[in-house]
């Protein structure tokens, strides 16, 4: 996996975590994503694991 791909995966992961945190604090409300907040965190950590290899 190239460094560019790893960087992209890390950026996507960080964006998901920031989005989750903002939704958890009710600063941003996206009703469609609300039921999937747990899975957003899981996907984010999986992306970080894949990018770290």
N, CA, C and O atoms as a GROMACS GRO file, in nm:
protein
  212
    1UNK      N    1   0.085  -0.117   0.000
    1UNK     CA    2   0.000   0.000   0.000
    1UNK      C    3   0.090   0.124   0.000
    1UNK      O    4   0.188   0.131   0.075
    2UNK      N    5   0.058   0.218  -0.083
    2UNK     CA    6   0.142   0.337  -0.094
    2UNK      C    7   0.116   0.434   0.021
    2UNK      O    8   0.015   0.425   0.090
    3UNK      N    9   0.208   0.525   0.039
    3UNK     CA   10   0.195   0.624   0.146
    3UNK      C   11   0.076   0.716   0.124
    3UNK      O   12   0.012   0.761   0.219
    4UNK      N   13   0.046   0.744  -0.002
    4UNK     CA   14  -0.068   0.830  -0.033
    4UNK      C   15  -0.199   0.764   0.011
    4UNK      O   16  -0.288   0.829   0.065
    5UNK      N   17  -0.209   0.635  -0.014
    5UNK     CA   18  -0.329   0.561   0.027
    5UNK      C   19  -0.340   0.558   0.178
    5UNK      O   20  -0.449   0.575   0.233
    6UNK      N   21  -0.230   0.536   0.246
    6UNK     CA   22  -0.231   0.535   0.392
    6UNK      C   23  -0.272   0.670   0.449
    6UNK      O   24  -0.351   0.678   0.543
    7UNK      N   25  -0.220   0.775   0.390
    7UNK     CA   26  -0.255   0.910   0.436
    7UNK      C   27  -0.403   0.937   0.414
    7UNK      O   28  -0.469   0.997   0.499
    8UNK      N   29  -0.456   0.894   0.301
    8UNK     CA   30  -0.598   0.913   0.272
    8UNK      C   31  -0.685   0.838   0.372
    8UNK      O   32  -0.784   0.892   0.420
    9UNK      N   33  -0.648   0.715   0.403
    9UNK     CA   34  -0.724   0.636   0.500
    9UNK      C   35  -0.720   0.701   0.638
    9UNK      O   36  -0.821   0.703   0.710
   10UNK      N   37  -0.605   0.754   0.676
   10UNK     CA   38  -0.594   0.821   0.806
   10UNK      C   39  -0.680   0.947   0.810
   10UNK      O   40  -0.744   0.975   0.912
   11UNK      N   41  -0.682   1.023   0.702
   11UNK     CA   42  -0.762   1.145   0.696
   11UNK      C   43  -0.911   1.111   0.705
   11UNK      O   44  -0.985   1.178   0.777
   12UNK      N   45  -0.954   1.008   0.633
   12UNK     CA   46  -1.095   0.966   0.639
   12UNK      C   47  -1.130   0.922   0.780
   12UNK      O   48  -1.238   0.954   0.830
   13UNK      N   49  -1.039   0.851   0.845
   13UNK     CA   50  -1.063   0.806   0.981
   13UNK      C   51  -1.076   0.923   1.077
   13UNK      O   52  -1.165   0.924   1.162
   14UNK      N   53  -0.990   1.021   1.064
   14UNK     CA   54  -0.996   1.139   1.150
   14UNK      C   55  -1.126   1.216   1.127
   14UNK      O   56  -1.187   1.265   1.222
   15UNK      N   57  -1.167   1.229   1.002
   15UNK     CA   58  -1.292   1.298   0.971
   15UNK      C   59  -1.411   1.227   1.034
   15UNK      O   60  -1.501   1.291   1.088
   16UNK      N   61  -1.411   1.093   1.029
   16UNK     CA   62  -1.520   1.017   1.090
   16UNK      C   63  -1.525   1.037   1.241
   16UNK      O   64  -1.633   1.052   1.299
   17UNK      N   65  -1.409   1.037   1.306
   17UNK     CA   66  -1.406   1.055   1.451
   17UNK      C   67  -1.450   1.197   1.490
   17UNK      O   68  -1.523   1.214   1.587
   18UNK      N   69  -1.406   1.296   1.415
   18UNK     CA   70  -1.448   1.435   1.444
   18UNK      C   71  -1.599   1.449   1.422
   18UNK      O   72  -1.668   1.514   1.501
   19UNK      N   73  -1.650   1.388   1.316
   19UNK     CA   74  -1.794   1.392   1.291
   19UNK      C   75  -1.870   1.324   1.404
   19UNK      O   76  -1.973   1.374   1.449
   20UNK      N   77  -1.819   1.209   1.451
   20UNK     CA   78  -1.882   1.139   1.563
   20UNK      C   79  -1.883   1.226   1.688
   20UNK      O   80  -1.985   1.234   1.757
   21UNK      N   81  -1.771   1.290   1.718
   21UNK     CA   82  -1.762   1.373   1.838
   21UNK      C   83  -1.858   1.491   1.831
   21UNK      O   84  -1.924   1.524   1.930
   22UNK      N   85  -1.868   1.554   1.716
   22UNK     CA   86  -1.959   1.666   1.700
   22UNK      C   87  -2.105   1.622   1.708
   22UNK      O   88  -2.189   1.695   1.761
   23UNK      N   89  -2.134   1.504   1.657
   23UNK     CA   90  -2.270   1.452   1.668
   23UNK      C   91  -2.302   1.410   1.811
   23UNK      O   92  -2.415   1.426   1.856
   24UNK      N   93  -2.203   1.357   1.882
   24UNK     CA   94  -2.225   1.316   2.022
   24UNK      C   95  -2.252   1.437   2.111
   24UNK      O   96  -2.328   1.428   2.207
   25UNK      N   97  -2.190   1.550   2.079
   25UNK     CA   98  -2.211   1.673   2.157
   25UNK      C   99  -2.330   1.754   2.106
   25UNK      O  100  -2.361   1.860   2.160
   26UNK      N  101  -2.397   1.705   2.004
   26UNK     CA  102  -2.515   1.768   1.943
   26UNK      C  103  -2.481   1.903   1.881
   26UNK      O  104  -2.568   1.990   1.872
   27UNK      N  105  -2.357   1.921   1.839
   27UNK     CA  106  -2.319   2.043   1.768
   27UNK      C  107  -2.365   2.032   1.623
   27UNK      O  108  -2.412   2.128   1.563
   28UNK      N  109  -2.349   1.912   1.567
   28UNK     CA  110  -2.397   1.882   1.433
   28UNK      C  111  -2.499   1.769   1.447
   28UNK      O  112  -2.473   1.670   1.515
   29UNK      N  113  -2.613   1.784   1.383
   29UNK     CA  114  -2.714   1.679   1.388
   29UNK      C  115  -2.742   1.633   1.245
   29UNK      O  116  -2.794   1.709   1.163
   30UNK      N  117  -2.708   1.508   1.218
   30UNK     CA  118  -2.737   1.447   1.088
   30UNK      C  119  -2.825   1.326   1.117
   30UNK      O  120  -2.774   1.219   1.152
   31UNK      N  121  -2.956   1.340   1.102
   31UNK     CA  122  -3.048   1.234   1.142
   31UNK      C  123  -3.025   1.101   1.071
   31UNK      O  124  -3.049   0.995   1.129
   32UNK      N  125  -2.978   1.105   0.949
   32UNK     CA  126  -2.956   0.981   0.874
   32UNK      C  127  -2.841   0.901   0.935
   32UNK      O  128  -2.846   0.778   0.936
   33UNK      N  129  -2.738   0.968   0.987
   33UNK     CA  130  -2.622   0.900   1.043
   33UNK      C  131  -2.634   0.868   1.192
   33UNK      O  132  -2.552   0.794   1.246
   34UNK      N  133  -2.733   0.923   1.257
   34UNK     CA  134  -2.746   0.904   1.403
   34UNK      C  135  -2.753   0.757   1.445
   34UNK      O  136  -2.688   0.721   1.543
   35UNK      N  137  -2.827   0.671   1.376
   35UNK     CA  138  -2.830   0.531   1.419
   35UNK      C  139  -2.698   0.457   1.398
   35UNK      O  140  -2.676   0.350   1.455
   36UNK      N  141  -2.610   0.513   1.318
   36UNK     CA  142  -2.484   0.446   1.284
   36UNK      C  143  -2.363   0.506   1.353
   36UNK      O  144  -2.250   0.483   1.309
   37UNK      N  145  -2.383   0.582   1.459
   37UNK     CA  146  -2.271   0.647   1.526
   37UNK      C  147  -2.170   0.545   1.579
   37UNK      O  148  -2.049   0.566   1.568
   38UNK      N  149  -2.217   0.436   1.636
   38UNK     CA  150  -2.128   0.331   1.686
   38UNK      C  151  -2.043   0.274   1.572
   38UNK      O  152  -1.922   0.256   1.587
   39UNK      N  153  -2.108   0.247   1.460
   39UNK     CA  154  -2.036   0.188   1.347
   39UNK      C  155  -1.939   0.285   1.283
   39UNK      O  156  -1.839   0.243   1.225
   40UNK      N  157  -1.966   0.415   1.293
   40UNK     CA  158  -1.870   0.513   1.242
   40UNK      C  159  -1.738   0.501   1.317
   40UNK      O  160  -1.630   0.508   1.257
   41UNK      N  161  -1.745   0.482   1.448
   41UNK     CA  162  -1.624   0.469   1.529
   41UNK      C  163  -1.552   0.338   1.495
   41UNK      O  164  -1.430   0.337   1.482
   42UNK      N  165  -1.627   0.230   1.480
   42UNK     CA  166  -1.567   0.100   1.446
   42UNK      C  167  -1.497   0.108   1.311
   42UNK      O  168  -1.383   0.062   1.297
   43UNK      N  169  -1.562   0.164   1.212
   43UNK     CA  170  -1.502   0.178   1.079
   43UNK      C  171  -1.378   0.265   1.085
   43UNK      O  172  -1.279   0.237   1.018
   44UNK      N  173  -1.383   0.369   1.164
   44UNK     CA  174  -1.268   0.458   1.177
   44UNK      C  175  -1.147   0.384   1.235
   44UNK      O  176  -1.036   0.397   1.184
   45UNK      N  177  -1.169   0.306   1.340
   45UNK     CA  178  -1.058   0.232   1.398
   45UNK      C  179  -1.006   0.124   1.303
   45UNK      O  180  -0.886   0.098   1.299
   46UNK      N  181  -1.094   0.061   1.228
   46UNK     CA  182  -1.049  -0.039   1.130
   46UNK      C  183  -0.964   0.029   1.023
   46UNK      O  184  -0.862  -0.025   0.982
   47UNK      N  185  -1.007   0.146   0.978
   47UNK     CA  186  -0.927   0.218   0.877
   47UNK      C  187  -0.789   0.253   0.932
   47UNK      O  188  -0.689   0.244   0.861
   48UNK      N  189  -0.782   0.292   1.059
   48UNK     CA  190  -0.653   0.323   1.119
   48UNK      C  191  -0.566   0.197   1.128
   48UNK      O  192  -0.445   0.203   1.105
   49UNK      N  193  -0.627   0.085   1.162
   49UNK     CA  194  -0.550  -0.040   1.168
   49UNK      C  195  -0.496  -0.079   1.031
   49UNK      O  196  -0.381  -0.120   1.018
   50UNK      N  197  -0.579  -0.066   0.930
   50UNK     CA  198  -0.535  -0.100   0.794
   50UNK      C  199  -0.424  -0.005   0.750
   50UNK      O  200  -0.327  -0.047   0.687
   51UNK      N  201  -0.438   0.123   0.781
   51UNK     CA  202  -0.339   0.221   0.739
   51UNK      C  203  -0.207   0.206   0.814
   51UNK      O  204  -0.102   0.246   0.763
   52UNK      N  205  -0.210   0.148   0.932
   52UNK     CA  206  -0.086   0.137   1.010
   52UNK      C  207   0.000   0.019   0.968
   52UNK      O  208   0.116   0.011   1.008
   53UNK      N  209  -0.055  -0.071   0.890
   53UNK     CA  210   0.024  -0.188   0.847
   53UNK      C  211   0.119  -0.156   0.737
   53UNK      O  212   0.192  -0.243   0.691
   0.00000   0.00000   0.00000
